[in-house]
Amino acid sequence: MNELEKYISLLRKQRHDFMNDLQVIYGYLQIKRPQGALEYIDRLSKQNETISEIYKLQDDGFSLCLENNIKKLWANEVKVEIDIEISNFKNKIFENEYNKKNDLVNTIFMEIEATDQKFVYIYIFQDELGESLLLANNEAMLGEISWMDEWQQIDMAIDGFKIYRCDFDNNIAYRLIF
């Protein structure tokens, strides 16, 4: 699929999602439940604020990848918690080898969602190892970052990326370091 087709496909999906949201709001109003409509609008507003925070990192490829995955989680009623501790990335991480990086992140999200935990924790931060993305199905996995030597390093042919995985019981976490 060429770039124009991808762009058109994204626009069509956004328009479709927007129309679905309008239908939900209209439905609440038709059944005389304005409070339900207001709550739905509030939820949409909070979700859009979350997505906007990701785009403030100034890497559109990275942001689009996360946005698509987060919206899939929301559609499947998975709770998503996001912590962003940096204002923007030093480099555009997804500028080169976008498809490989996008596929990797999509695969991680699918594995995490397959645990049926109904929760995904996303943490974007920087430490002595570099700028990082942590994805986990349990916020408690954040405590495992200090034990990075016990995480399994995954070899991938993606320049500038280090990938680590940690799991126990039904808890999974991935850390991507850029």
WOGIVEN-V390211 format. One record per helix or strand of 3 or more residues. SS is the DSSP state (a for helix, b for strand). FROM is the first residue (numbers start at 1). TO is the last residue. If there is no record, write none. Layout:
BEGIN
((SS:FROM:TO) (SS:FROM:TO))
END
This chain:
BEGIN
((a:3:30) (a:34:55) (a:60:75) (b:79:84) (a:98:113) (b:119:127) (b:130:136) (a:139:150) (b:152:154) (b:162:168) (b:171:177))
END
